[in-house]
Amino acid sequence: MTTEKRSAEKTIRDIRRRTRKKYSAEEKIRTVLEGLRGEQMY
């Protein structure tokens, strides 16, 4: 792999990491409970 390609892949990974949605503990719990109940949220 070339240095350029490695650098580009790292840049893409960094951008994805920074733009990822952060869920609060409350949102995570709600999502898990809905999944256990068989509900879908859309």
N, C-alpha and C positions, 0 to 999 in steps of 0.2 A: 504494500500500500504506500502511496506517496504521502509525503508530509502535507501537501495541499488537501488531499482527500481526507486525511485524518483530522485536519484542522476544520474543514467544512462540516464533517460529521459531529465534531465536538461542539461547534457553534450551533448546529441544529438542535442537538440534545440540550444545550444550555437554554436556548430560546423556549423549547417545549417545557422545560422545568420551570422557567419563570412565568409562563403564561398558563400553567395548569391551575384549574380552579381549586381553591382550598375550601373544604367543607368543615363546618363547625361540628363539635361533638354532638350537638342536638340534631343536626341534619343527618349525621351518620346513624345515630340511634333510630331516628324516624325511618330511614331507608331500610335498615335491617328489620325493624318490626313490620313494615309493610311487606317486605319479602317473605317473612315467616307467615304472615297472614294470607299470602297469595295475592295481595293487591298489586296493582301496577300504577306507577305515577308517571304521567306524561303531560 
